[in-house]
């Protein structure tokens, strides 16, 4: 890993490098995605059949898109029973955490007969995208479906690409069944996003789409936004570790490598106040990545986006972390809870030596769908809030409006909206 001293120039360069991974920079892919989206919008199931054959190398008819009960049963038979039990424990933790996020409608009233409030309503139907062509991601299934279920969404539609044999990966199906998906369709890629956004004869249109995917999936979500709501435009994963002399370099090296194995564009950063720690972490990363199963991915990630910065003090390190606004932030310092209070921008904050990032990815309960590419400055993790909508409630009695209508009348006339003014005037002409 590269080691540099933290200063204004190195932070500016780091942020520039991170922004270069932004999905906005993929114009060639964006044109291809636009073609796919429009084709599905116009041709529906026929386009899905064609693209599934082209991209997934699977011949499948529309009547076979929907996963059947027999396929669920087969998935359970092929899944390790011990893992299913672990999945259920994680599911319970995730549900418990998200149930604390529930919001209720509220109302206030005064003696003049003014009733104000907010009505909270779950979305009617949502679509969940789960990657699955090359690997199984049961954790993504749980993290997207559970908050939707807790919010009270009426129907949850999941789409995921089929394997070469035309089936969905068993663990993905088991997770969908356990979490409570209502329907699962064997369709993936940008074409699946378009199907959810506009609907086909087989796949119903949804109100919102959430879930991770490759650049084509991400750009498709961007393309259909407005016709349907989406969670966010996600970029490659990232981790930033803040550490002082009290930190364990072996733990930090392992955590940096765990993030680098996600993707060649994944980013792993350490900011430390201790030069000796920086050197030891660098040595361990270089040593251990040569033996990692995903060595090729890790090496490219570390080469292009791996960085160790040496800060003069902890305050400088925290300020830099707030500038980077990373997806995952680990605090390996003597007083991590005190440091945590100074963090303004991070998707998820992991506190202490034994709160490694995979704890959040799989098991603890908080959502692992997090803001990337510095969007933690203004975005939050996926939550129950993403699956509800709010309506304002306004009720004025005649007596209440009589006391205020002249103020409203004046306001409307100052804006030149005389029909607005007339709307209140007419109620008191007599």
N, C-alpha and C positions, 0 to 999 in steps of 0.2 A: 504493500500500500504506500501511496505517496504521503510524506509527512511535510507539513508546512506550518509556518507560524500564522496565527490568526490575526488578521488586520483587515482594513477596509477593502483592500484589493482582492484578498483571497476569498472574502465573503461574496463580493460582487461577481467574481469568476464562478464560484460555486453555484450561486443562484442562476447565473446565465446558463451553466451546464445543465442544471435541473430543468430549466424552462425549455431547453432544446428537446426534451423528451415529451413535450406537450402534444397531445393528440391533434392540436390545431395545426401542427407542422406536417401533416400527412396528406397533402393535396392530391397525390396520385391515387391513393387508396380511397379518398373521399369521392372522387369521380366514379370509381367502380361501385362504391356503396350506393350512391345515388341511383345508378342504373338498376341495381338489385331491388332497392326499395320501391322504385316506380314500377318495376316488373311485377312484384308481388301485389302492389296496390291495384294494378290493372288485371292481372291474370289469376290472382289468388292461389288456390291449391296447385294448379298446373305449374306455376312458377316454383312453388316449394318442392314439388316432385323433381323438376329439372335441376334446381340448384343442389338438392340433396344428392342427386346422382353425380353432379359435376364436382362438388367440393368434398363430400363425405364418401363418395364411391359406393353409395348404397341405393339400390333400386327399391323404392317403397311407394305404395299407393296411399292416397289420402285416408282411406278407411283403416289403414294400419298405423297412422300417426299416433293415435291415442293409446297409451299404455293400458293394458287389460289387467284384470285381477289375477289371471294366471301368470302374467309376467311379474307382478308383485310377489306372488308366492314363490316363483322360481328365483327371484332375487334374494329372498330370505334364505332359501335353501343353499344358495351359493355364497352367502356371506358368513364370515366368522362369527359365531355366537358370542364370543368374548368381546369382539369389537362392537357388536350391536348393543351390548350392555353398557359399554363405555359411551357410545353415542347417546343412549338414553340418559345417562348421568349428565352429559354436556347439555342435552336438550332441557333438562330440568333446571340447570343453572341459568341457561339463556332465558328461559321463560320467566324464572323468578326475577331476574334483573329487569326485564322489559315490562313486567307487570307493575313495577314501581313508576313507570313512565306514563301510565294511563292518565288521561285528562277527562274531567267531567264538565258538562254544560253548567253555566252559572247565570244567575239573574240577581239584579238589585232593583229595589223600588223605593220611592219616596212618598211623602204624604200628599203630594200634588197629583199623584197618579202617573208618574213617569216610571216605566219599567224598561230597563236596559239589561242586556245580557249577551251571552255567546253560546251558540248551540254547536256541540261537537258531534260530527257524524263520520262514521267510518266510510272509506271508499267502497264502492259497490263491487268492483272486480279489478284485481291487479295481476300483472304478469311478472313472473320471476324467471330470469335467465340464469342458467347454471352451465358453465363450461363442462365438456366431457368427452371431446373427441380423442384426446391423448391420455387423459388421467381422470381420476374420480375426485370430486370435491364435495363430499358430504357436509363439510363445515359450512360451505357457502349456501347449501340448501337450508340448513338450520338458521343461519344468520339472517336470511331474507324472509323465510316463511314465518318464523316465530313472531317477530314484531307485527307482521300483518295479521296473524291470528289473534294476538293479544289486543290489537286495535279493534277487532271485530269485523274485519273485511268479510263480505258475504261469500266471495268466490276467489280462490287463489289458483291461477293457471301457471304451470311451470313448463318451460321449454328447455330442451337440452339436446345436443347433437347425438345421433346414434353412432355406435361403433361400426366397424367394418362388417360385422355379422348382422347389423340391423337392430341390435338390442341396445338398451341403455345400460350403463355400468351398474352392476347390482347394488353397490354401496350407495350410489346416487338415488336409486329407486327406494331403497330401504329408508334412507334419510327423509325422502319426500313423504313416504307413508307415515313415518313416525311424527314428522313435524305437522302434517295435516294438509298437504296439497290436495286440492279437489280434483284436478286433472293434470296429467303429465303428457306432453306431446314430444315425439321423437323428431324434433326439428331444431336445427342450430344455426349459428352464424347471423349475418345481417338479415337474411331472409326471415328468420324467426322473429326478430325484432319488428320487422315490417308487418308480419302476420299479426302480432299482438297489437300493433298500433292501429291497423286498419281493418283487421278481421278478414277471415276467408270463410268459405262454406263450412270448413271443418274446425277452424280455430277461432274462438270468439274474440271480439275486440275488447281491450281492457282500458282502464282509466289511468293506470300508471305502470311503468316498467322499472324494475330494479334488478340489480345483480351484475356481477363482473363478466368480462369477456375480453377477447383480443381486440386489436385495433379496429377490425371491421365491425365488430359488435358495438364498440364504443362510438364509432362514427355513425353507425346506424341509429343509435339512441339520440345522438345529436341531430340527425336528419329528421327524425319524427317528432322531436320535441315541439310542442305547440298543438299538434294533433293529439298528443297524449303527454302526460307528465312523466318525468324520469327522475331517478335519484340524483345522479351527477355524471359529469364527464370524467371518468377515472383515468389516471395515468399510471405508469409503472410504480411498483411499491418502493418504499424507502424507510430507513431507520436512521435515527440520530441518537448517539449515546453521549451523555455528559458524564465525565468521570474525574475524580481527583485521586490523590495518592493512596486513599483507602481502598480503592477498587481492586477487584480481582481480574488481572489481564486475561486469564484463561476464559472466564465467563464472557468477557466483552468480545474477545475474538470469536467465540462460538456464536454469539448473538449477531455479530456483523455478517458472518458466513451464512447464518440461517436466513437472513434477508436477501443476501446476494444470490442464493440459489433459486430464487423465484423466477428471475428473468435477466437476460443480458442487459436490460436497461434499468434494473433495480439499483438503488443507491444505498450505500452503507457508509456512514460518517461517524467518526469519533472526535469529540472536542474535549480535550483534557488540559488540566492545569499542571500535569506532571510529565516531564519529558521522558523520564525513565519508563513510565507506564506506556507512553506512546511507542517507544522503541520495542518494548516487549510485546505489545499487542500486534505491531507490524510484523514482528518475527513469527509469532504464532499463526497469524492469518496466512502468511506466505507458506508456512510449513504445512498447515492443516488442509489448505485448499487443494494441495497436490494429491491428497488421498481421498477427497470427497467424491461421492458417487456422481454428483452433477458438476464435476470439475470444469468442463468446458464453459458452462453457463457462468459459474462463479468467477472464473478467471477473467472473462470479458467484462463482467459487472464490476469487479474490483479494479480492473485496469482503467476502465472509462469513468466510473462513478464512485470508486472507493477513495476515501480521503481521511487523513488524520490531521487535525488542526491543534496546535499548542497555544493555549490562551494564557494571558498573564494572571488572570484570576477567575473565580467562579462567576462573578457578575458579568464579565466580558463573555464568558461561555454561554450564559443564559441569554444575554442580549442577542448573540449570534443565532442561538436556537430559535428565538422568537422571529428573527428575520427569515430563517429557512422555513419555519412553519411545517415541520415534518409530519408525515403520516403516523409513525411510531416514534416515541421519545422515551428513552430509558435514562433513569437517574441513578448513577452509581457514585454517590457522594456521601460524606459523613452525616449530613443532615438533609436527607432527601425530601422529607415533607416540608421543610422550610423552603427548599429550592422549588418545590412544586408550586408553592403559592406565587412564585414570580414568573411562572410559565404562562404566557398569554395565548400562544398559538401552537397547538399540537392536536392531532387526531385522537391519540390515546397516549396516556402517560403511565409508564411502568416504573414503580417506585421500589428501589432496593435490589439487592443481589439476586434474590430468588423470584423476582417477578419478571421472568424472561418473556419476550414477545410471543412465543408459541402458547403460553398460558392464556393470553387474550385471543389468539387465533382460534383456539379449539375448545376451551373449557370453562373459563372463569365466569362468563355470562355477558359482559359488555360486548357490543357488536363489533365485528372485525371489518365491516364495510366502512372504511374511513376516508376522509378527504386527503387527496394527494396533490402533488405539484403546487404546493404552497397555498392550496385552497382552504387549509385549516385556519387561515386568517379570517374566513367568513362562513365556512361550512362546518357541519357537525357530523358525528357518526350517524349511520342509519339507525332509526329508532321508531317507536310507535308513532311519533309525530308525523313521520313520512307517509303514514297510511290512514290519516284522518284529514278532514277539512273542517273549517270553522265558519259559521254564519253568524253575523251580528243580529241581535234582536232589539228592536226599537218599538216602544208603545207609549204614546202620549195621550193622556185624557184631554177632554176639551178644556178643562180648567188649567192644565199644565201648558197647553199651547197658547191659551189666551194670555198668559203672563209673558210669553217669549216671542209671539209671532211678529211683533214689530222689529225686533232685533234680526230675525231671520229675513224679513222683508227688506230691511236696509242692506243686509249682507248680499242678498241676491241682486239688488239694483246696482250696488257698487261693482258687481261683476258683469253687469249688463245683461243679466238673465231675467228678463221681466216676466216671463211665463212662470219661472220659479217663484217670483214674488207674488204673482197672481194666485198661485196654488195655495199660499197661506192666507192671502187677503180674502179670498172668496168664502172662507170658512167663518168670517166675522163681519160680513157686510151688513147684516141686519142689526 
